[in-house]
Amino acid sequence: MNILRELQSMRSKLDALILYMEQSTTGSNTSVSNHELILPLTVDSSIFKGKKPVGIIFGENDRKDISTWKMAVKEIMKRCNSDPEKHVALMNLRGRLAGRDRLFLSNNPDNMRSPYMISENLYMETHYDTETLLRILTTRILDSVGYDFGHISVAIRG
């Protein structure tokens, strides 16, 4: 199983690299300018480590300018939570998803280092490095509630 996980991670990184190379050589319209690279949120989160986000794109034309990874996570969580079915699922996850030391979702900000209030009685811990924060968001939270993040892309400074 670990070999399969490693191969999937490598494939994701190679896909992102291929996309980057295609954009830089063909001037693809997926890149908004010479200084931005747009990657789907579905790529391995390690691709984003050390990169500066400048926008988050939902679908084809719905772009929100951002300047931090926390802002990206907050915007995604806000949209996920706006779906009544996903809101109930998020509320049911409170206190059940945790790392070694902290809860990812809670009904109050106590014992969180950097809580983000998603809605009343729903807080998310955001004090993580980029890779960990995005992995928690996608694989631990969004996958758990069945939120399709395949239509979300991130514009990063190239």
Buried (B, 14 or more C-beta within 10 A) or exposed (E): EEEEEEEEBEEBBEBBEEBBEEBEEEEEEBBBEEEBBBBBBBBBBBBBEEBBBBBBBBEEEEBBEBEEBBBBBBBBBEBBBEBEEBBEBBBEBBEEBEEEEBBBBBEBBEEBEEBBEBEEEBBBBBEBEBBBBBBBBBEBBBEBBEBEBEEBBBBBEB
